[in-house]
Amino acid sequence: MSAPKVLVVDDGDRYVELFHALLRDYEYATRCELAGPCWECPHRAGCTLTHAHDWAETQQALARHPDVDVVLLDVAFDLPVERLLEVPGAPDLEARRRRQGLAILERLRKRRADLPVVLMTSAAELGLEEAAPLAADEFLTLAGADAFDARALGLLVERILARRRASLVPAEGGDGEGYVWGASPAMRRLRRDARTLGRTSLPVLVLGETGTGKSALAERVVHRAAKRGGRFVSVDLSALPESLVASELFGAARGAFSGAQERPGRFEEADGGTLFLDEIGNLPLEAQRLLLLVLQEKRVTRLGENRPRPVDVKLVAATHADLEAAVREGSFRADLYARLNPAARLVLPPLRERVEDLEALARVFVERLFARPGSDRALLEAYQRAAGLEGPVRARLHVGAAPEAGEGVVFVFGEGTLGALRRHPWPGNVRELELLVANATLMALADAAEAVEQGRRSPLPHAVPVPARLVRELLAGSWVGEERGAMAAGVAGEPPPGAQLRDVARELERRHFERLFQETGGDFEAMAARLLLGEPATNARRVRMRFNQLGLSARALRHDVADGIE
């Protein structure tokens, strides 16, 4: 296994000197062309390329070293104003400098949501107001006193990397490498709430559109948080005939109905573990009555029997339907709905509302696709062998210019491709993205393998470009359904006739800006990410100017959003 690669981001040299002197088991992501290590370099004296001093240099280092394993990030940066990022809420220049590391952390999260970061401070030094929001970041660690002890810091980094490696190992009996959260605020809140509810005895109700990952959340997060030791049992209620639902869930005695054999139900199978009822909105009314009895009494009675059997089950129910509307219509029992704990429901946002997570999700999907044994991994292995690539058989995703070196195969998405993904409405949500990433990378790999076989060798054989044209074609035909048509209508609508075509175009643009404002909660940087290529923070000012030119009012729209929530 290769040594972990560390990127140090600090305005001075105090940390990098400490690390290079005492932590020599690591590789360092420098901005230098020379071969390392730095401590043996004759040009070491006065060199400023050993680490990144600000956000611009951090971007340079990440572009040169996309395989960075962990970032060590200082908090205070004593830099000239032109090298500082804007810090929301900072009243003066001194506050911007004191909290600059937090602004860099925010940019890192938008670029690499799952990259482990060690912040070289403690919660006490940050203060409660600034430390509290950071607690939701699964991939952030506060170094505390370890920041001043090289040995303790080394052990801290090892623990972080060991935890990350463990999360990439498929769970026993499953195919997942863990749940992919991303860095969007909605998913951070969801992570906290899912783990909290998983540790309780309360039922959990999961809501979300088709393809958002409800079953994965139930199995990989809620079930694991419960730590009950029993099985995870899943039932798709939409796939069962109505006449068989009750016997499937609660079991049956021999002769209970025509052809019935003695058999336990899914509740008994899940005893001591978790029962996941997918699409609970499809549950027939009689089965709803029986389910309510089980939840109230913690006992289940098989069809055709009178003897109740005790069961200890963590219930997770999911649906894409509007259960409140079903209660009003009489197709879903109000008392059962109340038992499902709707006040603490978990709502998975659609992918179009968290496009900042696209890159992190795509990275994991690439790694997962080629990590599993099977034909896809065999194709990757055959290409690496034909292209003369030594080292482990592995694949990862990189956005931007092709990296000059790297282990295994790097699939390269251009910035324009990422922009096209961000603008896509994603009616099929995360499921659609996973299929698209699989198709795009496998087709690109097949083309690269064919080129090698024909003697057309690339100067960078480890880098396999994924053509933007291919991604556009896949996007155009990736999903068909009612959601897509409804979404297209919601994006554009039909504006009233205008005196000039430019009036109609302006009205369409105004409606699009208004919709984006509402979906992003008024975050102009998030709007810029969905509208323009390039750095969202830089483009946010342009988006805000155009927003004002269209006659839109942020205050009025925020008031409308608040009214809608109430």
C-alpha positions as CSV (number, residue, x, y, z in Angstrom):
1,M,0.0,0.0,0.0
2,S,1.4,3.4,-0.9
3,A,2.1,6.1,1.7
4,P,-0.8,8.4,2.5
5,K,-0.6,11.8,0.7
6,V,-1.0,14.9,2.8
7,L,-1.7,18.5,1.7
8,V,-0.8,21.2,4.2
9,V,-2.6,24.5,3.9
10,D,-1.0,27.1,6.1
11,D,0.0,30.8,5.6
12,G,3.3,30.2,7.3
13,D,5.9,27.4,7.7
14,R,5.3,26.3,11.3
15,Y,3.2,23.2,10.5
16,V,5.0,22.1,7.4
17,E,8.4,22.3,9.1
18,L,7.0,20.1,12.0
19,F,5.5,17.6,9.6
20,H,8.5,17.3,7.3
21,A,10.8,16.9,10.3
22,L,8.9,14.3,12.2
23,L,6.2,12.7,9.9
24,R,8.3,11.3,7.2
25,D,6.2,8.2,6.6
26,Y,3.8,10.3,4.4
27,E,4.0,11.8,0.9
28,Y,3.2,15.5,0.6
29,A,1.2,17.2,-2.0
30,T,3.5,20.1,-3.0
31,R,3.4,22.6,-5.9
32,C,6.9,21.7,-7.0
33,E,8.0,19.9,-10.2
34,L,11.0,18.3,-8.5
35,A,11.0,14.8,-7.1
36,G,10.7,14.7,-3.3
37,P,11.1,14.3,-0.5
38,C,11.4,18.0,0.4
39,W,13.7,17.4,3.4
40,E,16.3,15.9,1.0
41,C,16.0,18.7,-1.6
42,P,19.1,21.0,-2.1
43,H,16.7,23.8,-2.9
44,R,14.8,23.5,0.3
45,A,16.0,26.8,1.8
46,G,13.6,29.6,1.1
47,C,11.3,27.4,-1.0
48,T,7.6,28.3,-0.8
49,L,6.3,25.4,-2.9
50,T,6.2,22.9,0.0
51,H,2.6,23.5,0.7
52,A,-0.4,25.8,0.0
53,H,-0.6,29.3,1.6
54,D,-4.1,30.3,0.4
55,W,-7.1,29.1,-1.5
56,A,-5.5,29.8,-4.9
57,E,-2.5,27.7,-4.1
58,T,-4.7,25.0,-2.6
59,Q,-6.5,24.7,-6.0
60,Q,-3.1,24.4,-7.7
61,A,-2.0,21.6,-5.3
62,L,-5.2,19.7,-5.7
63,A,-5.0,19.9,-9.5
64,R,-1.5,18.4,-9.4
65,H,-2.4,15.8,-6.7
66,P,-6.0,14.7,-7.2
67,D,-5.2,11.6,-5.1
68,V,-4.7,13.6,-1.9
69,D,-5.8,11.5,1.1
70,V,-6.1,14.1,3.8
71,V,-5.8,17.9,4.2
72,L,-4.2,19.6,7.3
73,L,-5.7,23.1,7.4
74,D,-4.9,26.0,9.6
75,V,-7.6,28.5,10.7
76,A,-6.0,31.9,10.9
77,F,-4.2,33.3,7.8
78,D,-2.3,36.5,8.1
79,L,-2.3,37.4,4.4
80,P,-2.8,40.5,2.3
81,V,-6.5,41.3,1.6
82,E,-6.2,40.4,-2.1
83,R,-5.3,36.8,-1.2
84,L,-8.2,36.3,1.2
85,L,-11.6,34.8,0.5
86,E,-14.7,36.6,1.6
87,V,-15.9,35.3,5.0
88,P,-19.7,35.7,5.5
89,G,-20.4,37.6,8.7
90,A,-16.8,38.8,9.2
91,P,-17.1,42.5,10.3
92,D,-13.6,43.5,9.4
93,L,-10.3,42.5,7.9
94,E,-9.0,41.0,11.1
95,A,-12.0,38.7,11.4
96,R,-11.5,37.6,7.8
97,R,-8.0,36.7,8.6
98,R,-8.9,34.9,11.8
99,R,-11.6,32.8,10.1
100,Q,-10.0,32.3,6.7
101,G,-9.5,28.6,7.2
102,L,-13.3,28.1,7.6
103,A,-13.8,29.9,4.2
104,I,-11.2,27.6,2.6
105,L,-12.9,24.6,4.2
106,E,-16.2,25.6,2.6
107,R,-14.6,25.8,-0.8
108,L,-12.9,22.4,-0.2
109,R,-16.3,20.9,0.6
110,K,-17.7,22.1,-2.7
111,R,-14.8,20.7,-4.6
112,R,-14.3,17.4,-2.7
113,A,-17.2,16.8,-0.3
114,D,-15.7,13.5,1.0
115,L,-12.1,14.6,1.4
116,P,-10.9,14.2,5.1
117,V,-9.8,17.5,6.6
118,V,-8.0,18.1,9.9
119,L,-8.6,21.6,11.2
120,M,-5.7,22.7,13.3
121,T,-7.7,24.1,16.2
122,S,-10.1,23.0,18.9
123,A,-13.8,23.6,19.5
124,A,-12.9,25.8,22.5
125,E,-10.6,28.0,20.4
126,L,-13.3,28.3,17.7
127,G,-16.1,29.1,20.1
128,L,-19.5,27.5,20.2
129,E,-21.1,29.6,17.5
130,E,-18.5,28.6,14.9
131,A,-17.8,25.1,16.1
132,A,-21.5,23.9,16.2
133,P,-22.1,23.9,12.4
134,L,-18.9,21.9,11.9
135,A,-20.2,19.0,14.0
136,A,-22.3,17.9,11.1
137,D,-19.3,17.4,8.8
138,E,-18.6,13.7,8.8
139,F,-15.2,14.2,7.2
140,L,-13.9,17.0,9.4
141,T,-11.7,16.4,12.5
142,L,-10.6,19.1,15.0
143,A,-7.0,18.5,15.9
144,G,-7.2,20.2,19.3
145,A,-4.0,19.7,21.4
146,D,-2.7,17.1,18.9
147,A,-1.9,20.0,16.5
148,F,1.2,20.7,18.6
149,D,2.4,17.1,19.0
150,A,3.8,15.4,15.9
151,R,3.4,11.9,17.2
152,A,-0.2,12.5,18.3
153,L,-1.0,14.2,15.0
154,G,0.4,11.2,13.1
155,L,-1.8,8.8,15.1
156,L,-4.8,11.1,14.5
157,V,-4.2,11.0,10.7
158,E,-3.8,7.2,10.8
159,R,-7.1,6.8,12.6
160,I,-8.8,9.1,10.0
161,L,-7.4,7.1,7.1
162,A,-8.1,3.8,8.7
163,R,-11.7,4.8,9.2
164,R,-11.9,6.0,5.6
165,R,-10.5,2.7,4.3
166,A,-12.9,0.7,6.4
167,S,-15.8,2.7,4.9
168,L,-14.7,1.6,1.5
169,V,-15.0,-2.1,2.3
170,P,-18.3,-3.7,1.3
171,A,-20.4,-4.7,4.3
172,E,-21.0,-8.4,4.9
173,G,-23.9,-9.5,2.8
174,G,-24.2,-6.2,1.0
175,D,-22.7,-4.4,-2.0
176,G,-22.2,-1.0,-0.6
177,E,-19.2,1.0,0.5
178,G,-21.2,3.1,2.9
179,Y,-23.7,5.8,2.3
180,V,-22.6,8.8,0.2
181,W,-23.7,12.0,2.0
182,G,-22.1,14.9,0.1
183,A,-21.8,18.3,1.7
184,S,-25.1,20.0,1.1
185,P,-26.7,21.4,4.2
186,A,-29.9,19.3,3.7
187,M,-27.8,16.1,3.7
188,R,-25.8,17.2,6.7
189,R,-29.0,17.6,8.7
190,L,-30.3,14.3,7.4
191,R,-27.2,12.4,8.4
192,R,-27.5,13.7,12.0
193,D,-31.2,13.0,12.2
194,A,-30.9,9.5,10.6
195,R,-28.2,8.4,13.1
196,T,-30.1,9.8,16.0
197,L,-33.4,8.1,15.1
198,G,-31.6,4.8,14.3
199,R,-30.4,4.6,17.9
200,T,-33.9,4.9,19.3
201,S,-36.8,2.4,19.4
202,L,-39.0,4.8,17.4
203,P,-40.3,3.9,13.9
204,V,-38.7,5.8,11.1
205,L,-40.6,7.3,8.2
206,V,-38.4,8.0,5.1
207,L,-39.8,10.2,2.3
208,G,-38.4,11.1,-1.1
209,E,-38.8,10.8,-4.8
210,T,-38.0,7.6,-6.7
211,G,-34.3,7.0,-6.9
212,T,-33.2,9.3,-4.1
213,G,-31.8,6.4,-2.0
214,K,-34.4,5.6,0.6
215,S,-33.6,1.9,0.9
216,A,-29.9,2.6,1.1
217,L,-30.5,5.1,3.9
218,A,-32.6,2.5,5.7
219,E,-30.0,-0.3,5.5
220,R,-26.7,1.4,5.6
221,V,-27.5,4.2,8.1
222,V,-30.6,3.6,10.2
223,H,-30.1,-0.2,10.6
224,R,-26.4,0.1,11.4
225,A,-27.0,2.9,13.8
226,A,-29.4,0.7,15.7
227,K,-26.7,-1.9,16.4
228,R,-29.3,-4.5,17.2
229,G,-27.4,-7.5,15.9
230,G,-30.4,-8.9,14.0
231,R,-31.1,-9.0,10.2
232,F,-32.1,-6.2,7.9
233,V,-35.3,-7.5,6.1
234,S,-36.7,-5.5,3.2
235,V,-40.2,-5.8,1.7
236,D,-41.3,-3.9,-1.4
237,L,-45.0,-3.5,-0.9
238,S,-45.5,-2.2,-4.5
239,A,-44.4,-5.6,-5.8
240,L,-46.8,-7.8,-3.8
241,P,-50.3,-8.7,-4.8
242,E,-52.8,-7.3,-2.4
243,S,-54.1,-10.7,-1.4
244,L,-50.6,-11.8,-0.3
245,V,-49.4,-8.8,1.7
246,A,-50.8,-9.9,5.1
247,S,-49.3,-13.4,5.0
248,E,-46.0,-12.0,3.7
249,L,-45.7,-9.6,6.7
250,F,-47.3,-11.5,9.5
251,G,-47.0,-15.1,8.5
252,A,-49.6,-17.9,8.1
253,A,-50.7,-21.2,9.7
254,R,-51.3,-24.2,7.5
255,G,-54.8,-24.0,6.0
256,A,-55.3,-20.4,6.9
257,F,-56.4,-19.9,3.3
258,S,-56.4,-22.0,0.1
259,G,-52.9,-23.5,-0.4
260,A,-51.4,-21.9,2.8
261,Q,-48.4,-23.6,4.4
262,E,-46.9,-23.0,7.8
263,R,-44.5,-20.1,7.5
264,P,-43.2,-17.1,9.5
265,G,-43.8,-13.6,8.3
266,R,-41.3,-10.9,7.7
267,F,-41.8,-9.4,11.2
268,E,-40.6,-12.7,12.7
269,E,-37.7,-12.9,10.3
270,A,-36.6,-9.4,11.4
271,D,-36.9,-10.1,15.1
272,G,-34.0,-8.4,16.8
273,G,-33.2,-6.4,13.7
274,T,-34.8,-4.0,11.2
275,L,-37.8,-4.4,9.0
276,F,-37.9,-2.0,6.0
277,L,-41.3,-1.5,4.3
278,D,-40.8,0.2,1.0
279,E,-43.7,2.1,-0.6
280,I,-45.9,1.8,2.5
281,G,-48.5,3.9,0.8
282,N,-49.4,0.7,-1.2
283,L,-50.4,-1.2,2.0
284,P,-54.1,-2.3,1.9
285,L,-56.4,-1.0,4.6
286,E,-56.8,-4.4,6.3
287,A,-53.0,-4.9,6.4
288,Q,-52.8,-1.4,7.8
289,R,-55.0,-2.4,10.7
290,L,-52.9,-5.5,11.4
291,L,-49.7,-3.4,11.2
292,L,-51.0,-0.9,13.7
293,L,-51.8,-3.8,16.1
294,V,-48.2,-5.1,15.8
295,L,-46.7,-1.6,16.5
296,Q,-49.0,-1.1,19.5
297,E,-48.6,-4.5,21.1
298,K,-45.1,-5.5,19.9
299,R,-46.6,-8.9,19.1
300,V,-47.5,-10.5,15.8
301,T,-50.2,-13.2,15.1
302,R,-49.9,-15.4,12.1
303,L,-53.0,-15.6,9.8
304,G,-55.1,-18.6,11.0
305,E,-53.7,-18.6,14.5
306,N,-54.8,-17.1,17.8
307,R,-51.4,-17.2,19.5
308,P,-49.5,-13.9,19.4
309,R,-45.7,-14.1,19.2
310,P,-43.5,-11.3,20.7
311,V,-41.3,-9.4,18.2
312,D,-38.6,-6.8,18.8
313,V,-38.3,-5.0,15.4
314,K,-37.0,-1.6,14.4
315,L,-39.5,-0.5,11.7
316,V,-38.4,1.8,8.8
317,A,-41.2,2.7,6.3
318,A,-40.6,4.6,3.1
319,T,-42.7,6.1,0.3
320,H,-42.6,8.6,-2.5
321,A,-46.3,9.2,-2.1
322,D,-48.0,12.0,-0.2
323,L,-49.3,10.1,2.9
324,E,-51.0,13.2,4.4
325,A,-53.1,13.4,1.2
326,A,-53.8,9.7,1.4
327,V,-55.0,10.1,5.0
328,R,-57.4,12.9,3.9
329,E,-58.7,10.8,1.1
330,G,-59.3,7.8,3.4
331,S,-56.8,5.4,1.7
332,F,-54.4,5.5,4.6
333,R,-55.3,5.2,8.3
334,A,-54.7,8.3,10.3
335,D,-53.8,6.3,13.5
336,L,-51.2,4.3,11.6
337,Y,-49.7,7.4,10.1
338,A,-49.4,8.9,13.5
339,R,-47.7,5.7,14.7
340,L,-45.1,6.0,12.0
341,N,-43.6,9.1,13.7
342,P,-44.2,11.6,10.9
343,A,-43.0,14.5,13.1
344,A,-39.5,13.2,12.9
345,R,-39.6,12.0,9.3
346,L,-36.5,11.9,7.2
347,V,-36.9,13.6,3.8
348,L,-34.4,12.8,1.1
349,P,-34.0,15.8,-1.2
350,P,-34.1,15.2,-5.0
351,L,-30.7,15.4,-6.7
352,R,-31.6,18.6,-8.6
353,E,-31.8,20.4,-5.2
354,R,-28.3,19.3,-4.1
355,V,-26.2,19.6,-7.3
356,E,-23.2,20.5,-5.2
357,D,-23.0,16.8,-4.2
358,L,-22.8,15.6,-7.8
359,E,-19.1,15.4,-8.0
360,A,-18.7,13.5,-4.7
361,L,-21.4,11.1,-5.7
362,A,-19.9,10.5,-9.1
363,R,-16.5,9.8,-7.6
364,V,-17.9,7.1,-5.3
365,F,-19.9,5.5,-8.1
366,V,-16.8,5.2,-10.2
367,E,-14.8,3.6,-7.4
368,R,-17.7,1.3,-6.4
369,L,-18.3,0.2,-10.0
370,F,-14.8,-1.1,-10.6
371,A,-14.1,-2.3,-7.0
372,R,-16.7,-5.1,-7.3
373,P,-15.6,-8.5,-8.8
374,G,-17.1,-9.0,-12.2
375,S,-17.0,-8.1,-15.9
376,D,-16.5,-4.4,-15.3
377,R,-13.5,-4.9,-13.1
378,A,-12.1,-7.5,-15.6
379,L,-12.4,-4.9,-18.4
380,L,-10.4,-2.4,-16.2
381,E,-7.8,-5.0,-15.4
382,A,-7.4,-6.0,-19.1
383,Y,-6.9,-2.3,-20.1
384,Q,-4.3,-1.7,-17.4
385,R,-2.4,-4.8,-18.5
386,A,-2.6,-3.8,-22.2
387,A,-1.6,-0.2,-21.5
388,G,1.4,-1.3,-19.4
389,L,0.0,0.3,-16.2
390,E,1.6,-1.3,-13.1
391,G,0.2,-1.2,-9.6
392,P,-3.2,-2.0,-8.2
393,V,-6.3,-2.3,-10.3
394,R,-8.3,0.7,-9.3
395,A,-10.3,3.5,-10.9
396,R,-11.2,7.0,-9.8
397,L,-12.8,10.1,-11.2
398,H,-11.1,13.5,-11.8
399,V,-12.7,16.7,-13.0
400,G,-10.5,19.1,-15.0
401,A,-7.3,18.7,-16.9
402,A,-5.9,15.2,-17.0
403,P,-3.4,14.6,-14.1
404,E,0.1,13.8,-15.1
405,A,0.4,10.7,-12.9
406,G,-1.7,8.5,-10.7
407,E,-2.3,4.9,-9.7
408,G,-4.6,2.8,-11.7
409,V,-7.0,4.5,-14.2
410,V,-8.3,8.0,-13.9
411,F,-11.5,8.8,-15.7
412,V,-11.4,12.5,-16.7
413,F,-14.5,14.6,-16.8
414,G,-14.1,18.1,-18.3
415,E,-15.5,21.2,-16.4
416,G,-18.0,21.5,-19.2
417,T,-19.2,18.0,-18.6
418,L,-19.7,18.7,-14.9
419,G,-21.6,21.9,-15.8
420,A,-23.9,19.8,-18.0
421,L,-24.5,17.4,-15.1
422,R,-25.4,20.3,-12.9
423,R,-27.9,21.7,-15.3
424,H,-29.7,18.4,-15.9
425,P,-33.0,18.1,-14.0
426,W,-32.3,14.5,-12.8
427,P,-35.9,13.1,-12.7
428,G,-34.4,9.7,-11.8
429,N,-32.3,11.2,-9.0
430,V,-29.2,9.4,-7.6
431,R,-30.2,6.1,-9.4
432,E,-30.1,7.9,-12.7
433,L,-26.7,9.5,-12.0
434,E,-25.2,6.1,-11.0
435,L,-26.4,4.5,-14.3
436,L,-25.1,7.4,-16.3
437,V,-21.7,7.4,-14.7
438,A,-21.5,3.6,-15.2
439,N,-22.4,3.9,-18.9
440,A,-20.1,6.8,-19.5
441,T,-17.0,5.3,-17.9
442,L,-17.5,1.8,-19.3
443,M,-17.9,3.2,-22.9
444,A,-14.9,5.4,-22.5
445,L,-12.8,2.5,-21.1
446,A,-13.9,0.3,-24.0
447,D,-12.8,3.0,-26.5
448,A,-9.5,3.3,-24.8
449,A,-8.9,-0.4,-24.8
450,E,-9.7,-0.6,-28.5
451,A,-7.2,2.2,-29.2
452,V,-4.5,0.3,-27.3
453,E,-5.2,-2.9,-29.2
454,Q,-4.9,-1.0,-32.5
455,G,-1.5,0.5,-31.5
456,R,-2.8,4.0,-30.9
457,R,-1.1,4.6,-27.5
458,S,-2.0,7.7,-25.5
459,P,0.8,9.8,-24.0
460,L,-1.1,9.5,-20.7
461,P,-2.4,5.9,-20.7
462,H,-3.6,6.2,-17.1
463,A,-6.0,9.0,-18.0
464,V,-9.1,7.9,-19.8
465,P,-11.1,11.0,-21.1
466,V,-14.9,10.8,-21.0
467,P,-16.1,12.7,-24.0
468,A,-18.5,15.5,-23.3
469,R,-20.5,14.5,-26.4
470,L,-21.0,11.0,-24.9
471,V,-22.3,12.4,-21.7
472,R,-24.7,14.8,-23.5
473,E,-26.1,11.8,-25.5
474,L,-26.6,9.8,-22.3
475,L,-28.2,12.7,-20.5
476,A,-30.6,13.2,-23.5
477,G,-32.0,9.6,-23.2
478,S,-31.2,8.7,-19.6
479,W,-34.7,9.0,-18.1
480,V,-38.3,9.2,-19.4
481,G,-41.3,9.7,-17.1
482,E,-43.9,11.9,-15.7
483,E,-41.4,13.6,-13.4
484,R,-39.4,14.8,-16.4
485,G,-42.4,16.3,-18.2
486,A,-43.7,18.0,-15.1
487,M,-40.3,19.4,-14.3
488,A,-39.8,20.8,-17.8
489,A,-43.2,22.5,-17.5
490,G,-42.3,23.9,-14.1
491,V,-38.9,25.3,-15.4
492,A,-40.3,27.2,-18.3
493,G,-44.1,27.4,-18.3
494,E,-45.7,29.4,-21.1
495,P,-45.0,33.1,-20.7
496,P,-47.6,35.6,-22.1
497,P,-47.1,36.9,-25.6
498,G,-44.7,39.9,-25.8
499,A,-44.2,42.8,-28.2
500,Q,-40.7,41.5,-29.0
501,L,-39.1,38.1,-28.8
502,R,-36.6,39.5,-26.3
503,D,-39.5,40.2,-23.9
504,V,-40.6,36.6,-24.0
505,A,-37.0,35.5,-23.5
506,R,-36.6,37.8,-20.6
507,E,-39.7,36.5,-18.9
508,L,-38.5,32.9,-19.3
509,E,-35.1,33.9,-17.8
510,R,-36.8,35.7,-14.9
511,R,-38.9,32.6,-14.1
512,H,-35.9,30.4,-14.3
513,F,-33.9,32.7,-11.9
514,E,-36.9,32.8,-9.5
515,R,-37.2,29.0,-9.4
516,L,-33.4,28.6,-8.8
517,F,-33.6,31.2,-6.0
518,Q,-36.3,29.2,-4.3
519,E,-34.7,25.8,-4.7
520,T,-31.3,27.0,-3.4
521,G,-32.8,29.0,-0.5
522,G,-31.4,32.3,-2.0
523,D,-27.8,31.1,-2.2
524,F,-26.3,32.9,-5.2
525,E,-23.2,30.8,-5.2
526,A,-25.3,27.6,-5.5
527,M,-27.3,29.4,-8.3
528,A,-24.0,30.2,-10.1
529,A,-23.0,26.5,-9.9
530,R,-26.2,25.6,-11.8
531,L,-26.1,28.4,-14.3
532,L,-22.4,29.0,-15.2
533,L,-19.2,27.1,-15.8
534,G,-16.2,27.9,-13.7
535,E,-15.8,28.8,-10.0
536,P,-19.2,29.4,-8.4
537,A,-17.9,31.9,-5.9
538,T,-16.5,34.1,-8.7
539,N,-19.7,33.8,-10.8
540,A,-22.0,34.5,-7.9
541,R,-21.6,38.3,-8.3
542,R,-22.5,38.1,-12.0
543,V,-25.6,36.0,-11.1
544,R,-26.7,38.5,-8.5
545,M,-26.3,41.4,-10.9
546,R,-28.4,39.7,-13.5
547,F,-31.0,38.7,-10.8
548,N,-31.4,42.4,-10.0
549,Q,-31.5,43.4,-13.7
550,L,-34.4,41.1,-14.1
551,G,-36.4,43.1,-11.5
552,L,-36.4,40.3,-8.9
553,S,-36.3,41.0,-5.2
554,A,-34.4,38.7,-2.9
555,R,-36.4,40.0,0.1
556,A,-39.7,39.4,-1.5
557,L,-38.8,35.9,-2.7
558,R,-37.5,35.0,0.7
559,H,-40.8,36.1,2.2
560,D,-42.7,34.0,-0.3
561,V,-40.5,31.0,0.6
562,A,-41.1,31.5,4.3
563,D,-44.9,31.8,3.7
564,G,-44.8,28.5,1.8
565,I,-43.0,26.8,4.7
566,E,-45.5,28.1,7.3
